[in-house]
Amino acid sequence: MNFTVSQSVNHVNISICSDKFIDHLAFEFKKLLLRLPKQVEYILDFSKVKYMNSSGLGMLLVLREYNGADEIPIKLVNCRNSIRSELDRACFHRLFTIT
């Protein structure tokens, strides 16, 4: 599995276990979301991710819509410089909390 999940009443932690957050993970990611609650704080751990393309950005937008867009913030944590650059280039700092 390319994702590990832990959750509590108020939040869901998703660790991405692949070094690439790209199109081959999209189906698994969407399937995972369908099993998870809405309207909670999501924290995505990018510590293992070395590369992300536009499909990865799209998956983040899918999560944002699934969770209610602006209502509850989504945190992207442990982002490497290369991932942070991709997120900044796409202006995702306006949509997500990035660390």
Backbone torsions as a table, in degrees:
resi	resn	phi	psi	omega
1	MET	NA	142.1	-176.8
2	ASN	-93.0	-0.1	-179.6
3	PHE	-139.1	143.1	168.8
4	THR	-118.8	143.4	-174.1
5	VAL	-128.6	137.4	167.9
6	SER	-133.3	144.6	-177.9
7	GLN	-145.8	154.7	173.3
8	SER	-130.5	-168.8	-177.4
9	VAL	-62.4	-39.7	-171.5
10	ASN	-103.6	-11.7	-177.8
11	HIS	-152.8	162.1	178.5
12	VAL	-128.5	127.6	174.5
13	ASN	-102.5	126.8	175.6
14	ILE	-120.5	119.7	174.2
15	SER	-100.0	128.6	177.1
16	ILE	-87.0	118.2	-173.2
17	CYS	-93.6	-1.9	179.1
18	SER	-97.7	153.6	177.0
19	ASP	-82.9	-6.6	178.0
20	LYS	-129.3	128.0	176.4
21	PHE	-104.6	84.8	-171.5
22	ILE	-135.2	-173.5	-171.0
23	ASP	-55.9	-32.0	-178.1
24	HIS	-67.4	-11.1	177.0
25	LEU	-97.1	-7.2	-172.0
26	ALA	-59.8	-47.6	-178.4
27	PHE	-63.0	-46.0	179.9
28	GLU	-62.9	-39.6	180.0
29	PHE	-64.7	-46.3	179.7
30	LYS	-64.5	-39.4	177.8
31	LYS	-63.7	-39.7	177.3
32	LEU	-61.7	-45.1	-178.5
33	LEU	-58.6	-36.2	-178.0
34	LEU	-64.2	-19.4	178.5
35	ARG	-94.0	-4.6	-173.8
36	LEU	-107.3	155.9	-178.9
37	PRO	-71.6	158.9	173.6
38	LYS	-101.5	165.8	174.7
39	GLN	61.3	38.3	173.5
40	VAL	-128.6	166.5	177.2
41	GLU	-75.9	126.9	175.9
42	TYR	-104.6	137.0	175.6
43	ILE	-126.1	117.5	178.6
44	LEU	-105.0	124.5	-179.1
45	ASP	-95.4	115.5	-178.3
46	PHE	-100.4	16.9	-172.5
47	SER	-59.5	-28.6	-179.6
48	LYS	-94.8	-8.6	-174.6
49	VAL	-83.2	124.2	178.4
50	LYS	-106.1	-19.9	-176.6
51	TYR	-145.6	140.0	175.8
52	MET	-143.6	137.4	177.1
53	ASN	-114.7	-166.5	-176.6
54	SER	-63.7	-27.2	175.8
55	SER	-65.6	-38.8	176.0
56	GLY	-63.5	-41.9	176.4
57	LEU	-62.0	-40.1	178.6
58	GLY	-62.6	-38.9	178.3
59	MET	-63.4	-35.8	177.3
60	LEU	-65.6	-38.3	177.3
61	LEU	-67.4	-36.7	175.9
62	VAL	-61.1	-44.6	177.8
63	LEU	-61.0	-43.4	-178.7
64	ARG	-61.0	-45.4	178.1
65	GLU	-65.7	-43.1	179.7
66	TYR	-58.1	-37.8	-174.2
67	ASN	-90.6	-2.0	176.9
68	GLY	104.3	26.3	174.7
69	ALA	53.0	-111.9	-172.2
70	ASP	-82.2	-8.2	-172.9
71	GLU	-65.7	-41.8	-178.5
72	ILE	-131.3	126.2	-176.7
73	PRO	-66.7	149.9	175.1
74	ILE	-115.4	130.6	-177.7
75	LYS	-105.1	133.0	173.8
76	LEU	-110.0	112.7	-171.7
77	VAL	-115.6	158.7	177.3
78	ASN	58.9	39.8	180.0
79	CYS	-80.2	129.0	173.2
80	ARG	-68.5	165.1	-179.2
81	ASN	-58.5	-39.5	-179.3
82	SER	-64.9	-39.2	178.5
83	ILE	-70.6	-42.5	178.6
84	ARG	-59.7	-39.6	178.3
85	SER	-62.7	-42.9	177.4
86	GLU	-61.6	-44.3	-179.7
87	LEU	-64.9	-42.0	178.8
88	ASP	-66.0	-42.0	180.0
89	ARG	-60.3	-34.6	179.2
90	ALA	-88.3	4.7	-179.2
91	CYS	59.7	31.0	179.6
92	PHE	-72.8	-12.7	175.5
93	HIS	-64.2	-16.4	176.4
94	ARG	-82.5	-19.0	-175.1
95	LEU	-107.7	-24.5	-174.1
96	PHE	-133.9	157.9	169.8
97	THR	-90.4	122.6	-173.8
98	ILE	-119.0	129.0	175.8
99	THR	-133.8	NA	NA
